[in-house]
Amino acid sequence: NSYRVTSNRESGEGRFDIQMMPVNIHLPGILIELKAEKNCSEEKLKKLSETALQKINDKKYETELTTAGVRTIYKYGVAFSGKKVEVAVG
């Protein structure tokens, strides 16, 4: 009950994958961008997660959160390849 979870909504200059809007603006907001690709090397998977994180920043997905008064925002770029996962945090 602490968050409203939404996905694929417009914010900033694009559509985020997952946003967790805190009910109490003193809690952190959370943005998650997902990327998937088959047969990635560990190096490629790491780069893909960093690309996902960069997309959050480039497209200004935090706009809805900051407009609502949320000051702390955690951003995660998550990349998947089969059973392997890499997460970039910003």
PDB file of N, CA, C and O in Angstrom, chain B, residues numbered from 101:
ATOM      1  N   ASN B 101       0.797  -1.199   0.000  1.00  0.00           N
ATOM      2  CA  ASN B 101       0.000   0.000   0.000  1.00  0.00           C
ATOM      3  C   ASN B 101       0.845   1.270   0.000  1.00  0.00           C
ATOM      4  O   ASN B 101       0.304   2.376   0.044  1.00  0.00           O
ATOM      5  N   SER B 102       2.158   1.119  -0.049  1.00  0.00           N
ATOM      6  CA  SER B 102       3.038   2.284  -0.012  1.00  0.00           C
ATOM      7  C   SER B 102       3.318   2.861  -1.404  1.00  0.00           C
ATOM      8  O   SER B 102       3.781   3.995  -1.523  1.00  0.00           O
ATOM      9  N   TYR B 103       3.037   2.078  -2.461  1.00  0.00           N
ATOM     10  CA  TYR B 103       3.355   2.502  -3.825  1.00  0.00           C
ATOM     11  C   TYR B 103       2.205   2.227  -4.787  1.00  0.00           C
ATOM     12  O   TYR B 103       1.434   1.284  -4.608  1.00  0.00           O
ATOM     13  N   ARG B 104       2.110   3.073  -5.810  1.00  0.00           N
ATOM     14  CA  ARG B 104       1.258   2.810  -6.965  1.00  0.00           C
ATOM     15  C   ARG B 104       2.200   2.370  -8.083  1.00  0.00           C
ATOM     16  O   ARG B 104       3.078   3.129  -8.495  1.00  0.00           O
ATOM     17  N   VAL B 105       2.019   1.168  -8.562  1.00  0.00           N
ATOM     18  CA  VAL B 105       2.890   0.636  -9.610  1.00  0.00           C
ATOM     19  C   VAL B 105       2.191   0.784 -10.954  1.00  0.00           C
ATOM     20  O   VAL B 105       1.058   0.336 -11.131  1.00  0.00           O
ATOM     21  N   THR B 106       2.883   1.418 -11.900  1.00  0.00           N
ATOM     22  CA  THR B 106       2.347   1.583 -13.247  1.00  0.00           C
ATOM     23  C   THR B 106       3.399   1.141 -14.257  1.00  0.00           C
ATOM     24  O   THR B 106       4.592   1.098 -13.954  1.00  0.00           O
ATOM     25  N   SER B 107       2.943   0.818 -15.446  1.00  0.00           N
ATOM     26  CA  SER B 107       3.894   0.426 -16.492  1.00  0.00           C
ATOM     27  C   SER B 107       3.471   0.989 -17.839  1.00  0.00           C
ATOM     28  O   SER B 107       2.292   1.216 -18.112  1.00  0.00           O
ATOM     29  N   ASN B 108       4.472   1.200 -18.658  1.00  0.00           N
ATOM     30  CA  ASN B 108       4.288   1.639 -20.042  1.00  0.00           C
ATOM     31  C   ASN B 108       3.451   2.907 -20.159  1.00  0.00           C
ATOM     32  O   ASN B 108       2.619   3.031 -21.058  1.00  0.00           O
ATOM     33  N   ARG B 109       3.678   3.851 -19.242  1.00  0.00           N
ATOM     34  CA  ARG B 109       2.979   5.135 -19.313  1.00  0.00           C
ATOM     35  C   ARG B 109       3.935   6.208 -19.770  1.00  0.00           C
ATOM     36  O   ARG B 109       5.146   6.108 -19.575  1.00  0.00           O
ATOM     37  N   GLU B 110       3.379   7.236 -20.381  1.00  0.00           N
ATOM     38  CA  GLU B 110       4.202   8.360 -20.832  1.00  0.00           C
ATOM     39  C   GLU B 110       4.677   9.187 -19.653  1.00  0.00           C
ATOM     40  O   GLU B 110       3.925   9.466 -18.719  1.00  0.00           O
ATOM     41  N   SER B 111       5.942   9.571 -19.719  1.00  0.00           N
ATOM     42  CA  SER B 111       6.519  10.485 -18.745  1.00  0.00           C
ATOM     43  C   SER B 111       7.766  11.059 -19.394  1.00  0.00           C
ATOM     44  O   SER B 111       8.556  10.324 -19.985  1.00  0.00           O
ATOM     45  N   GLY B 112       7.945  12.355 -19.288  1.00  0.00           N
ATOM     46  CA  GLY B 112       9.089  12.970 -19.954  1.00  0.00           C
ATOM     47  C   GLY B 112       8.925  12.859 -21.454  1.00  0.00           C
ATOM     48  O   GLY B 112       7.920  13.290 -22.018  1.00  0.00           O
ATOM     49  N   GLU B 113       9.932  12.273 -22.097  1.00  0.00           N
ATOM     50  CA  GLU B 113       9.936  12.188 -23.562  1.00  0.00           C
ATOM     51  C   GLU B 113       9.740  10.766 -24.069  1.00  0.00           C
ATOM     52  O   GLU B 113      10.189  10.440 -25.168  1.00  0.00           O
ATOM     53  N   GLY B 114       9.085   9.921 -23.299  1.00  0.00           N
ATOM     54  CA  GLY B 114       8.870   8.552 -23.748  1.00  0.00           C
ATOM     55  C   GLY B 114       7.978   7.786 -22.802  1.00  0.00           C
ATOM     56  O   GLY B 114       7.171   8.368 -22.076  1.00  0.00           O
ATOM     57  N   ARG B 115       8.130   6.459 -22.815  1.00  0.00           N
ATOM     58  CA  ARG B 115       7.329   5.579 -21.972  1.00  0.00           C
ATOM     59  C   ARG B 115       8.264   4.703 -21.140  1.00  0.00           C
ATOM     60  O   ARG B 115       9.078   3.958 -21.687  1.00  0.00           O
ATOM     61  N   PHE B 116       8.142   4.798 -19.813  1.00  0.00           N
ATOM     62  CA  PHE B 116       8.946   3.952 -18.937  1.00  0.00           C
ATOM     63  C   PHE B 116       8.375   2.539 -18.921  1.00  0.00           C
ATOM     64  O   PHE B 116       7.219   2.326 -19.287  1.00  0.00           O
ATOM     65  N   ASP B 117       9.190   1.572 -18.495  1.00  0.00           N
ATOM     66  CA  ASP B 117       8.696   0.200 -18.361  1.00  0.00           C
ATOM     67  C   ASP B 117       7.945   0.018 -17.051  1.00  0.00           C
ATOM     68  O   ASP B 117       6.811  -0.462 -17.053  1.00  0.00           O
ATOM     69  N   ILE B 118       8.562   0.399 -15.920  1.00  0.00           N
ATOM     70  CA  ILE B 118       7.906   0.262 -14.616  1.00  0.00           C
ATOM     71  C   ILE B 118       8.220   1.495 -13.775  1.00  0.00           C
ATOM     72  O   ILE B 118       9.365   1.939 -13.692  1.00  0.00           O
ATOM     73  N   GLN B 119       7.177   2.035 -13.157  1.00  0.00           N
ATOM     74  CA  GLN B 119       7.356   3.147 -12.228  1.00  0.00           C
ATOM     75  C   GLN B 119       6.640   2.802 -10.928  1.00  0.00           C
ATOM     76  O   GLN B 119       5.507   2.322 -10.935  1.00  0.00           O
ATOM     77  N   MET B 120       7.317   3.053  -9.821  1.00  0.00           N
ATOM     78  CA  MET B 120       6.708   2.889  -8.506  1.00  0.00           C
ATOM     79  C   MET B 120       6.608   4.269  -7.875  1.00  0.00           C
ATOM     80  O   MET B 120       7.601   4.832  -7.413  1.00  0.00           O
ATOM     81  N   MET B 121       5.393   4.803  -7.862  1.00  0.00           N
ATOM     82  CA  MET B 121       5.117   6.125  -7.304  1.00  0.00           C
ATOM     83  C   MET B 121       4.753   5.950  -5.830  1.00  0.00           C
ATOM     84  O   MET B 121       3.772   5.277  -5.512  1.00  0.00           O
ATOM     85  N   PRO B 122       5.537   6.551  -4.923  1.00  0.00           N
ATOM     86  CA  PRO B 122       5.207   6.398  -3.508  1.00  0.00           C
ATOM     87  C   PRO B 122       3.932   7.158  -3.145  1.00  0.00           C
ATOM     88  O   PRO B 122       3.688   8.258  -3.641  1.00  0.00           O
ATOM     89  N   VAL B 123       3.134   6.563  -2.283  1.00  0.00           N
ATOM     90  CA  VAL B 123       1.936   7.239  -1.783  1.00  0.00           C
ATOM     91  C   VAL B 123       2.376   8.403  -0.894  1.00  0.00           C
ATOM     92  O   VAL B 123       1.771   9.475  -0.931  1.00  0.00           O
ATOM     93  N   ASN B 124       3.420   8.196  -0.101  1.00  0.00           N
ATOM     94  CA  ASN B 124       4.013   9.227   0.750  1.00  0.00           C
ATOM     95  C   ASN B 124       5.235   9.776   0.012  1.00  0.00           C
ATOM     96  O   ASN B 124       6.183   9.031  -0.236  1.00  0.00           O
ATOM     97  N   ILE B 125       5.233  11.060  -0.344  1.00  0.00           N
ATOM     98  CA  ILE B 125       6.317  11.610  -1.166  1.00  0.00           C
ATOM     99  C   ILE B 125       7.669  11.622  -0.463  1.00  0.00           C
ATOM    100  O   ILE B 125       8.681  11.953  -1.081  1.00  0.00           O
ATOM    101  N   HIS B 126       7.704  11.267   0.816  1.00  0.00           N
ATOM    102  CA  HIS B 126       8.981  11.184   1.522  1.00  0.00           C
ATOM    103  C   HIS B 126       9.676   9.851   1.281  1.00  0.00           C
ATOM    104  O   HIS B 126      10.849   9.693   1.620  1.00  0.00           O
ATOM    105  N   LEU B 127       8.959   8.886   0.697  1.00  0.00           N
ATOM    106  CA  LEU B 127       9.571   7.619   0.289  1.00  0.00           C
ATOM    107  C   LEU B 127      10.215   7.818  -1.083  1.00  0.00           C
ATOM    108  O   LEU B 127       9.828   8.729  -1.815  1.00  0.00           O
ATOM    109  N   PRO B 128      11.191   6.981  -1.442  1.00  0.00           N
ATOM    110  CA  PRO B 128      11.794   7.124  -2.770  1.00  0.00           C
ATOM    111  C   PRO B 128      10.870   6.628  -3.873  1.00  0.00           C
ATOM    112  O   PRO B 128      10.095   5.692  -3.678  1.00  0.00           O
ATOM    113  N   GLY B 129      10.964   7.270  -5.035  1.00  0.00           N
ATOM    114  CA  GLY B 129      10.307   6.777  -6.232  1.00  0.00           C
ATOM    115  C   GLY B 129      11.256   5.810  -6.920  1.00  0.00           C
ATOM    116  O   GLY B 129      12.469   5.890  -6.725  1.00  0.00           O
ATOM    117  N   ILE B 130      10.725   4.905  -7.717  1.00  0.00           N
ATOM    118  CA  ILE B 130      11.555   3.898  -8.381  1.00  0.00           C
ATOM    119  C   ILE B 130      11.168   3.816  -9.851  1.00  0.00           C
ATOM    120  O   ILE B 130       9.989   3.724 -10.196  1.00  0.00           O
ATOM    121  N   LEU B 131      12.188   3.851 -10.713  1.00  0.00           N
ATOM    122  CA  LEU B 131      12.000   3.681 -12.152  1.00  0.00           C
ATOM    123  C   LEU B 131      12.829   2.484 -12.610  1.00  0.00           C
ATOM    124  O   LEU B 131      13.993   2.343 -12.234  1.00  0.00           O
ATOM    125  N   ILE B 132      12.223   1.630 -13.419  1.00  0.00           N
ATOM    126  CA  ILE B 132      12.916   0.447 -13.926  1.00  0.00           C
ATOM    127  C   ILE B 132      12.731   0.379 -15.433  1.00  0.00           C
ATOM    128  O   ILE B 132      11.610   0.435 -15.938  1.00  0.00           O
ATOM    129  N   GLU B 133      13.846   0.259 -16.140  1.00  0.00           N
ATOM    130  CA  GLU B 133      13.819   0.073 -17.595  1.00  0.00           C
ATOM    131  C   GLU B 133      14.379  -1.316 -17.878  1.00  0.00           C
ATOM    132  O   GLU B 133      15.447  -1.669 -17.376  1.00  0.00           O
ATOM    133  N   LEU B 134      13.668  -2.104 -18.675  1.00  0.00           N
ATOM    134  CA  LEU B 134      14.038  -3.488 -18.963  1.00  0.00           C
ATOM    135  C   LEU B 134      14.525  -3.634 -20.397  1.00  0.00           C
ATOM    136  O   LEU B 134      13.989  -3.018 -21.318  1.00  0.00           O
ATOM    137  N   LYS B 135      15.549  -4.461 -20.569  1.00  0.00           N
ATOM    138  CA  LYS B 135      16.052  -4.805 -21.898  1.00  0.00           C
ATOM    139  C   LYS B 135      16.313  -6.308 -21.925  1.00  0.00           C
ATOM    140  O   LYS B 135      16.757  -6.880 -20.929  1.00  0.00           O
ATOM    141  N   ALA B 136      16.041  -6.942 -23.049  1.00  0.00           N
ATOM    142  CA  ALA B 136      16.297  -8.377 -23.190  1.00  0.00           C
ATOM    143  C   ALA B 136      16.935  -8.645 -24.545  1.00  0.00           C
ATOM    144  O   ALA B 136      16.577  -8.036 -25.552  1.00  0.00           O
ATOM    145  N   GLU B 137      17.876  -9.560 -24.545  1.00  0.00           N
ATOM    146  CA  GLU B 137      18.537  -9.950 -25.781  1.00  0.00           C
ATOM    147  C   GLU B 137      19.028 -11.384 -25.632  1.00  0.00           C
ATOM    148  O   GLU B 137      19.456 -11.786 -24.551  1.00  0.00           O
ATOM    149  N   LYS B 138      18.969 -12.148 -26.703  1.00  0.00           N
ATOM    150  CA  LYS B 138      19.402 -13.543 -26.654  1.00  0.00           C
ATOM    151  C   LYS B 138      20.911 -13.662 -26.788  1.00  0.00           C
ATOM    152  O   LYS B 138      21.554 -12.869 -27.477  1.00  0.00           O
ATOM    153  N   ASN B 139      21.459 -14.655 -26.125  1.00  0.00           N
ATOM    154  CA  ASN B 139      22.865 -15.049 -26.256  1.00  0.00           C
ATOM    155  C   ASN B 139      23.863 -13.920 -26.027  1.00  0.00           C
ATOM    156  O   ASN B 139      24.807 -13.770 -26.803  1.00  0.00           O
ATOM    157  N   CYS B 140      23.677 -13.135 -24.993  1.00  0.00           N
ATOM    158  CA  CYS B 140      24.597 -12.039 -24.672  1.00  0.00           C
ATOM    159  C   CYS B 140      25.797 -12.545 -23.888  1.00  0.00           C
ATOM    160  O   CYS B 140      25.677 -13.424 -23.034  1.00  0.00           O
ATOM    161  N   SER B 141      26.939 -11.982 -24.190  1.00  0.00           N
ATOM    162  CA  SER B 141      28.109 -12.205 -23.337  1.00  0.00           C
ATOM    163  C   SER B 141      27.904 -11.380 -22.073  1.00  0.00           C
ATOM    164  O   SER B 141      27.031 -10.513 -22.034  1.00  0.00           O
ATOM    165  N   GLU B 142      28.696 -11.640 -21.047  1.00  0.00           N
ATOM    166  CA  GLU B 142      28.568 -10.870 -19.793  1.00  0.00           C
ATOM    167  C   GLU B 142      28.854  -9.396 -20.051  1.00  0.00           C
ATOM    168  O   GLU B 142      28.189  -8.521 -19.496  1.00  0.00           O
ATOM    169  N   GLU B 143      29.843  -9.126 -20.894  1.00  0.00           N
ATOM    170  CA  GLU B 143      30.206  -7.740 -21.214  1.00  0.00           C
ATOM    171  C   GLU B 143      29.066  -7.031 -21.947  1.00  0.00           C
ATOM    172  O   GLU B 143      28.739  -5.885 -21.639  1.00  0.00           O
ATOM    173  N   LYS B 144      28.472  -7.714 -22.909  1.00  0.00           N
ATOM    174  CA  LYS B 144      27.356  -7.144 -23.676  1.00  0.00           C
ATOM    175  C   LYS B 144      26.139  -6.921 -22.771  1.00  0.00           C
ATOM    176  O   LYS B 144      25.438  -5.918 -22.908  1.00  0.00           O
ATOM    177  N   LEU B 145      25.890  -7.854 -21.852  1.00  0.00           N
ATOM    178  CA  LEU B 145      24.766  -7.741 -20.930  1.00  0.00           C
ATOM    179  C   LEU B 145      24.949  -6.529 -20.010  1.00  0.00           C
ATOM    180  O   LEU B 145      23.996  -5.801 -19.732  1.00  0.00           O
ATOM    181  N   LYS B 146      26.174  -6.326 -19.546  1.00  0.00           N
ATOM    182  CA  LYS B 146      26.472  -5.163 -18.698  1.00  0.00           C
ATOM    183  C   LYS B 146      26.220  -3.872 -19.466  1.00  0.00           C
ATOM    184  O   LYS B 146      25.626  -2.934 -18.934  1.00  0.00           O
ATOM    185  N   LYS B 147      26.668  -3.824 -20.707  1.00  0.00           N
ATOM    186  CA  LYS B 147      26.466  -2.637 -21.547  1.00  0.00           C
ATOM    187  C   LYS B 147      24.971  -2.399 -21.803  1.00  0.00           C
ATOM    188  O   LYS B 147      24.514  -1.256 -21.820  1.00  0.00           O
ATOM    189  N   LEU B 148      24.227  -3.466 -21.998  1.00  0.00           N
ATOM    190  CA  LEU B 148      22.789  -3.359 -22.236  1.00  0.00           C
ATOM    191  C   LEU B 148      22.069  -2.784 -21.009  1.00  0.00           C
ATOM    192  O   LEU B 148      21.145  -1.983 -21.147  1.00  0.00           O
ATOM    193  N   SER B 149      22.494  -3.196 -19.813  1.00  0.00           N
ATOM    194  CA  SER B 149      21.879  -2.653 -18.591  1.00  0.00           C
ATOM    195  C   SER B 149      22.216  -1.172 -18.449  1.00  0.00           C
ATOM    196  O   SER B 149      21.374  -0.385 -18.017  1.00  0.00           O
ATOM    197  N   GLU B 150      23.433  -0.788 -18.807  1.00  0.00           N
ATOM    198  CA  GLU B 150      23.826   0.621 -18.759  1.00  0.00           C
ATOM    199  C   GLU B 150      23.047   1.439 -19.793  1.00  0.00           C
ATOM    200  O   GLU B 150      22.710   2.596 -19.540  1.00  0.00           O
ATOM    201  N   THR B 151      22.765   0.851 -20.941  1.00  0.00           N
ATOM    202  CA  THR B 151      21.953   1.500 -21.971  1.00  0.00           C
ATOM    203  C   THR B 151      20.533   1.731 -21.457  1.00  0.00           C
ATOM    204  O   THR B 151      19.942   2.783 -21.699  1.00  0.00           O
ATOM    205  N   ALA B 152      19.994   0.748 -20.752  1.00  0.00           N
ATOM    206  CA  ALA B 152      18.646   0.890 -20.175  1.00  0.00           C
ATOM    207  C   ALA B 152      18.622   2.019 -19.152  1.00  0.00           C
ATOM    208  O   ALA B 152      17.684   2.816 -19.133  1.00  0.00           O
ATOM    209  N   LEU B 153      19.637   2.093 -18.307  1.00  0.00           N
ATOM    210  CA  LEU B 153      19.719   3.165 -17.310  1.00  0.00           C
ATOM    211  C   LEU B 153      19.854   4.525 -17.989  1.00  0.00           C
ATOM    212  O   LEU B 153      19.226   5.500 -17.575  1.00  0.00           O
ATOM    213  N   GLN B 154      20.666   4.583 -19.020  1.00  0.00           N
ATOM    214  CA  GLN B 154      20.856   5.843 -19.750  1.00  0.00           C
ATOM    215  C   GLN B 154      19.554   6.307 -20.395  1.00  0.00           C
ATOM    216  O   GLN B 154      19.293   7.507 -20.477  1.00  0.00           O
ATOM    217  N   LYS B 155      18.741   5.364 -20.850  1.00  0.00           N
ATOM    218  CA  LYS B 155      17.457   5.712 -21.464  1.00  0.00           C
ATOM    219  C   LYS B 155      16.540   6.410 -20.458  1.00  0.00           C
ATOM    220  O   LYS B 155      15.831   7.353 -20.811  1.00  0.00           O
ATOM    221  N   ILE B 156      16.557   5.944 -19.202  1.00  0.00           N
ATOM    222  CA  ILE B 156      15.762   6.589 -18.150  1.00  0.00           C
ATOM    223  C   ILE B 156      16.156   8.059 -18.045  1.00  0.00           C
ATOM    224  O   ILE B 156      15.300   8.939 -17.959  1.00  0.00           O
ATOM    225  N   ASN B 157      17.455   8.310 -18.052  1.00  0.00           N
ATOM    226  CA  ASN B 157      17.948   9.687 -17.935  1.00  0.00           C
ATOM    227  C   ASN B 157      17.699  10.504 -19.190  1.00  0.00           C
ATOM    228  O   ASN B 157      17.242  11.644 -19.108  1.00  0.00           O
ATOM    229  N   ASP B 158      17.992   9.935 -20.346  1.00  0.00           N
ATOM    230  CA  ASP B 158      17.834  10.657 -21.615  1.00  0.00           C
ATOM    231  C   ASP B 158      16.380  11.052 -21.880  1.00  0.00           C
ATOM    232  O   ASP B 158      16.105  12.152 -22.360  1.00  0.00           O
ATOM    233  N   LYS B 159      15.463  10.154 -21.565  1.00  0.00           N
ATOM    234  CA  LYS B 159      14.039  10.386 -21.840  1.00  0.00           C
ATOM    235  C   LYS B 159      13.321  11.097 -20.689  1.00  0.00           C
ATOM    236  O   LYS B 159      12.122  11.364 -20.773  1.00  0.00           O
ATOM    237  N   LYS B 160      14.055  11.402 -19.616  1.00  0.00           N
ATOM    238  CA  LYS B 160      13.511  12.160 -18.470  1.00  0.00           C
ATOM    239  C   LYS B 160      12.270  11.483 -17.879  1.00  0.00           C
ATOM    240  O   LYS B 160      11.260  12.136 -17.614  1.00  0.00           O
ATOM    241  N   TYR B 161      12.363  10.165 -17.676  1.00  0.00           N
ATOM    242  CA  TYR B 161      11.238   9.412 -17.139  1.00  0.00           C
ATOM    243  C   TYR B 161      10.871   9.827 -15.717  1.00  0.00           C
ATOM    244  O   TYR B 161       9.779   9.504 -15.251  1.00  0.00           O
ATOM    245  N   GLU B 162      11.756  10.533 -15.019  1.00  0.00           N
ATOM    246  CA  GLU B 162      11.469  10.944 -13.639  1.00  0.00           C
ATOM    247  C   GLU B 162      10.494  12.116 -13.552  1.00  0.00           C
ATOM    248  O   GLU B 162      10.110  12.508 -12.450  1.00  0.00           O
ATOM    249  N   THR B 163      10.087  12.682 -14.684  1.00  0.00           N
ATOM    250  CA  THR B 163       9.238  13.872 -14.715  1.00  0.00           C
ATOM    251  C   THR B 163       7.975  13.737 -13.857  1.00  0.00           C
ATOM    252  O   THR B 163       7.670  14.632 -13.069  1.00  0.00           O
ATOM    253  N   GLU B 164       7.251  12.649 -13.998  1.00  0.00           N
ATOM    254  CA  GLU B 164       6.018  12.471 -13.236  1.00  0.00           C
ATOM    255  C   GLU B 164       6.302  12.399 -11.734  1.00  0.00           C
ATOM    256  O   GLU B 164       5.549  12.949 -10.931  1.00  0.00           O
ATOM    257  N   LEU B 165       7.383  11.724 -11.358  1.00  0.00           N
ATOM    258  CA  LEU B 165       7.745  11.617  -9.948  1.00  0.00           C
ATOM    259  C   LEU B 165       8.131  12.975  -9.367  1.00  0.00           C
ATOM    260  O   LEU B 165       7.671  13.342  -8.286  1.00  0.00           O
ATOM    261  N   THR B 166       8.967  13.714 -10.075  1.00  0.00           N
ATOM    262  CA  THR B 166       9.409  15.014  -9.552  1.00  0.00           C
ATOM    263  C   THR B 166       8.254  16.008  -9.512  1.00  0.00           C
ATOM    264  O   THR B 166       8.177  16.826  -8.595  1.00  0.00           O
ATOM    265  N   THR B 167       7.363  15.950 -10.485  1.00  0.00           N
ATOM    266  CA  THR B 167       6.190  16.823 -10.488  1.00  0.00           C
ATOM    267  C   THR B 167       5.298  16.542  -9.274  1.00  0.00           C
ATOM    268  O   THR B 167       4.667  17.452  -8.737  1.00  0.00           O
ATOM    269  N   ALA B 168       5.254  15.288  -8.852  1.00  0.00           N
ATOM    270  CA  ALA B 168       4.451  14.903  -7.683  1.00  0.00           C
ATOM    271  C   ALA B 168       5.145  15.270  -6.368  1.00  0.00           C
ATOM    272  O   ALA B 168       4.560  15.118  -5.295  1.00  0.00           O
ATOM    273  N   GLY B 169       6.389  15.753  -6.448  1.00  0.00           N
ATOM    274  CA  GLY B 169       7.100  16.172  -5.247  1.00  0.00           C
ATOM    275  C   GLY B 169       8.056  15.144  -4.673  1.00  0.00           C
ATOM    276  O   GLY B 169       8.611  15.353  -3.595  1.00  0.00           O
ATOM    277  N   VAL B 170       8.260  14.027  -5.379  1.00  0.00           N
ATOM    278  CA  VAL B 170       9.191  12.998  -4.919  1.00  0.00           C
ATOM    279  C   VAL B 170      10.614  13.506  -5.142  1.00  0.00           C
ATOM    280  O   VAL B 170      10.970  13.909  -6.250  1.00  0.00           O
ATOM    281  N   ARG B 171      11.415  13.483  -4.097  1.00  0.00           N
ATOM    282  CA  ARG B 171      12.779  14.038  -4.196  1.00  0.00           C
ATOM    283  C   ARG B 171      13.848  12.984  -4.412  1.00  0.00           C
ATOM    284  O   ARG B 171      14.854  13.250  -5.070  1.00  0.00           O
ATOM    285  N   THR B 172      13.645  11.794  -3.870  1.00  0.00           N
ATOM    286  CA  THR B 172      14.615  10.717  -4.037  1.00  0.00           C
ATOM    287  C   THR B 172      14.059   9.729  -5.054  1.00  0.00           C
ATOM    288  O   THR B 172      12.948   9.220  -4.903  1.00  0.00           O
ATOM    289  N   ILE B 173      14.849   9.467  -6.091  1.00  0.00           N
ATOM    290  CA  ILE B 173      14.401   8.546  -7.145  1.00  0.00           C
ATOM    291  C   ILE B 173      15.512   7.540  -7.422  1.00  0.00           C
ATOM    292  O   ILE B 173      16.634   7.920  -7.755  1.00  0.00           O
ATOM    293  N   TYR B 174      15.194   6.260  -7.284  1.00  0.00           N
ATOM    294  CA  TYR B 174      16.134   5.194  -7.622  1.00  0.00           C
ATOM    295  C   TYR B 174      15.844   4.754  -9.046  1.00  0.00           C
ATOM    296  O   TYR B 174      14.691   4.548  -9.426  1.00  0.00           O
ATOM    297  N   LYS B 175      16.910   4.613  -9.828  1.00  0.00           N
ATOM    298  CA  LYS B 175      16.769   4.238 -11.234  1.00  0.00           C
ATOM    299  C   LYS B 175      17.544   2.944 -11.484  1.00  0.00           C
ATOM    300  O   LYS B 175      18.703   2.812 -11.092  1.00  0.00           O
ATOM    301  N   TYR B 176      16.875   1.988 -12.149  1.00  0.00           N
ATOM    302  CA  TYR B 176      17.479   0.694 -12.418  1.00  0.00           C
ATOM    303  C   TYR B 176      17.351   0.339 -13.897  1.00  0.00           C
ATOM    304  O   TYR B 176      16.252   0.337 -14.452  1.00  0.00           O
ATOM    305  N   GLY B 177      18.468   0.043 -14.519  1.00  0.00           N
ATOM    306  CA  GLY B 177      18.480  -0.499 -15.873  1.00  0.00           C
ATOM    307  C   GLY B 177      18.735  -1.991 -15.756  1.00  0.00           C
ATOM    308  O   GLY B 177      19.795  -2.402 -15.285  1.00  0.00           O
ATOM    309  N   VAL B 178      17.779  -2.805 -16.178  1.00  0.00           N
ATOM    310  CA  VAL B 178      17.868  -4.253 -16.000  1.00  0.00           C
ATOM    311  C   VAL B 178      17.939  -4.922 -17.369  1.00  0.00           C
ATOM    312  O   VAL B 178      17.092  -4.685 -18.231  1.00  0.00           O
ATOM    313  N   ALA B 179      18.961  -5.761 -17.561  1.00  0.00           N
ATOM    314  CA  ALA B 179      19.129  -6.479 -18.824  1.00  0.00           C
ATOM    315  C   ALA B 179      19.084  -7.985 -18.569  1.00  0.00           C
ATOM    316  O   ALA B 179      19.671  -8.483 -17.609  1.00  0.00           O
ATOM    317  N   PHE B 180      18.377  -8.697 -19.442  1.00  0.00           N
ATOM    318  CA  PHE B 180      18.229 -10.143 -19.337  1.00  0.00           C
ATOM    319  C   PHE B 180      18.760 -10.819 -20.585  1.00  0.00           C
ATOM    320  O   PHE B 180      18.634 -10.303 -21.695  1.00  0.00           O
ATOM    321  N   SER B 181      19.351 -11.973 -20.382  1.00  0.00           N
ATOM    322  CA  SER B 181      19.721 -12.847 -21.493  1.00  0.00           C
ATOM    323  C   SER B 181      19.622 -14.271 -20.976  1.00  0.00           C
ATOM    324  O   SER B 181      20.491 -14.730 -20.235  1.00  0.00           O
ATOM    325  N   GLY B 182      18.572 -14.964 -21.363  1.00  0.00           N
ATOM    326  CA  GLY B 182      18.342 -16.301 -20.810  1.00  0.00           C
ATOM    327  C   GLY B 182      18.150 -16.202 -19.311  1.00  0.00           C
ATOM    328  O   GLY B 182      17.273 -15.481 -18.835  1.00  0.00           O
ATOM    329  N   LYS B 183      18.980 -16.936 -18.562  1.00  0.00           N
ATOM    330  CA  LYS B 183      18.892 -16.907 -17.096  1.00  0.00           C
ATOM    331  C   LYS B 183      19.864 -15.895 -16.480  1.00  0.00           C
ATOM    332  O   LYS B 183      19.921 -15.760 -15.257  1.00  0.00           O
ATOM    333  N   LYS B 184      20.607 -15.202 -17.294  1.00  0.00           N
ATOM    334  CA  LYS B 184      21.561 -14.205 -16.796  1.00  0.00           C
ATOM    335  C   LYS B 184      20.884 -12.839 -16.712  1.00  0.00           C
ATOM    336  O   LYS B 184      20.052 -12.492 -17.551  1.00  0.00           O
ATOM    337  N   VAL B 185      21.254 -12.071 -15.689  1.00  0.00           N
ATOM    338  CA  VAL B 185      20.711 -10.733 -15.512  1.00  0.00           C
ATOM    339  C   VAL B 185      21.816  -9.801 -15.034  1.00  0.00           C
ATOM    340  O   VAL B 185      22.714 -10.211 -14.298  1.00  0.00           O
ATOM    341  N   GLU B 186      21.739  -8.554 -15.456  1.00  0.00           N
ATOM    342  CA  GLU B 186      22.673  -7.511 -15.036  1.00  0.00           C
ATOM    343  C   GLU B 186      21.837  -6.281 -14.702  1.00  0.00           C
ATOM    344  O   GLU B 186      20.892  -5.958 -15.421  1.00  0.00           O
ATOM    345  N   VAL B 187      22.179  -5.595 -13.613  1.00  0.00           N
ATOM    346  CA  VAL B 187      21.439  -4.418 -13.187  1.00  0.00           C
ATOM    347  C   VAL B 187      22.405  -3.249 -13.043  1.00  0.00           C
ATOM    348  O   VAL B 187      23.417  -3.351 -12.350  1.00  0.00           O
ATOM    349  N   ALA B 188      22.087  -2.143 -13.701  1.00  0.00           N
ATOM    350  CA  ALA B 188      22.829  -0.890 -13.547  1.00  0.00           C
ATOM    351  C   ALA B 188      21.974   0.018 -12.680  1.00  0.00           C
ATOM    352  O   ALA B 188      20.768   0.139 -12.897  1.00  0.00           O
ATOM    353  N   VAL B 189      22.597   0.653 -11.702  1.00  0.00           N
ATOM    354  CA  VAL B 189      21.873   1.482 -10.748  1.00  0.00           C
ATOM    355  C   VAL B 189      22.337   2.922 -10.870  1.00  0.00           C
ATOM    356  O   VAL B 189      23.531   3.197 -10.983  1.00  0.00           O
ATOM    357  N   GLY B 190      21.359   3.854 -10.844  1.00  0.00           N
ATOM    358  CA  GLY B 190      21.722   5.256 -10.931  1.00  0.00           C
ATOM    359  C   GLY B 190      20.851   6.115 -10.054  1.00  0.00           C
ATOM    360  O   GLY B 190      21.027   7.333 -10.012  1.00  0.00           O
TER     361      GLY B 190
END
